[in-house]
Amino acid sequence: MILPPTCAVCGTEVDQPRSLCPACFMRMHPIGDPRCDQCGVPLPSAAHLGRDARCVSCELHHPAWSKGRAAYVYDTGSRDLILALKYADRTQNAAVLARQMARAGSDILETADWLIPVPVHWRRLMERKYNQAALLARAVGKLAGVPVLVDALQRPHATSRLAGFSAVERAREMEDAIRVRAARAALLRGRNVVLVDDILTTGATATACTKMLLAAGAASVSLLAAARTAPDANDDISRPDTEED
C-alpha cells in the first residue's frame, strides 16, 4: 500500500499494479489472427490454414481437444513472466496473464460451463505451494464469469519434468498419469469444459487431460494456455512422432 507498483517482470515502477513497463510490454507477443483454430499456433498468413481453419499439423494429426487458444507466443518475454509465476512465487503474475488469456479465449469462454486447470502431483504442489494452472484458471474465471472446478483432475503418480523430452517421450511419460476425481465426475457430464494450462508445447499433458475428461462424459474440451511454443521449422509434420496428440 505504501510502495509504488512495479512491473511484473523487471520491477521497474509503473502507473498501475499488476502491469508491465513499456519495455517489457514490447517484448510480449500476443497471438491473434491468423492462428490455428485447434492448436492455437500463430501463422504468417491465412493461406496457411486448411479446412476448418486448422494448420497443416492439425490437419494431419488432430489434437484430442476441440479448439485451442493461447495468449502469447512462448519466447523470452512471456517466459520471464510465466517462470516467475511458476517457480518464484510471483503469484500476482497470474492476473497479468489472465487478462490476455481472457481476450484470446473469448469465444470458447462464452460457451464454457467449467474451467479446469491441469493438475500437479501432490509432492510438486507441496514444493511450489500452489498450482500455477489453478491460479490462472481462477483469474480467467473471475474475468469471464466462468466457474472453476479446481480439483476435477488429479495426478495419481508423479511424472518427470517434460522440458527437453521429445513428443514421443512426453506422450509415453503421460500414459495413465491423469485421472478424473470420482467425486467430480457427475459435474462433467454433458458440460463444455475449458482446460487451462500455463504453456502448450507438444500437447502431451493436455491430450492426457482431454481424453480423461471426454471419457468422463464432458460434451467438449477446449484448451486455453498462457503461452504457446512456436513450431520448429525443421520438424517433419508428416511424421506421427511430431503430432500434437
Rosetta blueprint (number, residue, H / E / L):
1 M L
2 I L
3 L L
4 P L
5 P L
6 T E
7 C L
8 A L
9 V L
10 C L
11 G L
12 T L
13 E E
14 V L
15 D L
16 Q L
17 P L
18 R L
19 S L
20 L L
21 C L
22 P H
23 A H
24 C H
25 F H
26 M H
27 R H
28 M L
29 H L
30 P E
31 I L
32 G L
33 D L
34 P L
35 R E
36 C L
37 D L
38 Q L
39 C L
40 G L
41 V L
42 P E
43 L L
44 P L
45 S L
46 A H
47 A H
48 H H
49 L L
50 G L
51 R H
52 D H
53 A H
54 R L
55 C L
56 V H
57 S H
58 C H
59 E H
60 L H
61 H L
62 H L
63 P L
64 A L
65 W L
66 S L
67 K L
68 G E
69 R E
70 A E
71 A E
72 Y E
73 V E
74 Y L
75 D L
76 T H
77 G H
78 S H
79 R H
80 D H
81 L H
82 I H
83 L H
84 A H
85 L H
86 K H
87 Y H
88 A L
89 D L
90 R L
91 T L
92 Q L
93 N H
94 A H
95 A H
96 V H
97 L H
98 A H
99 R H
100 Q H
101 M H
102 A H
103 R H
104 A H
105 G L
106 S H
107 D H
108 I H
109 L H
110 E H
111 T L
112 A L
113 D L
114 W E
115 L E
116 I E
117 P E
118 V L
119 P L
120 V L
121 H L
122 W H
123 R H
124 R H
125 L H
126 M H
127 E H
128 R H
129 K L
130 Y L
131 N L
132 Q H
133 A H
134 A H
135 L H
136 L H
137 A H
138 R H
139 A H
140 V H
141 G H
142 K H
143 L H
144 A H
145 G L
146 V L
147 P L
148 V E
149 L L
150 V L
151 D L
152 A L
153 L E
154 Q E
155 R L
156 P L
157 H L
158 A L
159 T L
160 S L
161 R L
162 L L
163 A L
164 G L
165 F L
166 S L
167 A H
168 V H
169 E H
170 R H
171 A H
172 R H
173 E H
174 M L
175 E L
176 D L
177 A L
178 I L
179 R E
180 V E
181 R L
182 A H
183 A H
184 R H
185 A H
186 A H
187 L H
188 L H
189 R L
190 G L
191 R L
192 N E
193 V E
194 V E
195 L E
196 V E
197 D E
198 D E
199 I E
200 L E
201 T L
202 T L
203 G L
204 A H
205 T H
206 A H
207 T H
208 A H
209 C H
210 T H
211 K H
212 M H
213 L H
214 L H
215 A H
216 A L
217 G L
218 A L
219 A L
220 S E
221 V E
222 S E
223 L E
224 L E
225 A E
226 A E
227 A E
228 R E
229 T L
230 A L
231 P L
232 D L
233 A L
234 N L
235 D L
236 D L
237 I L
238 S L
239 R L
240 P H
241 D H
242 T H
243 E L
244 E L
245 D L
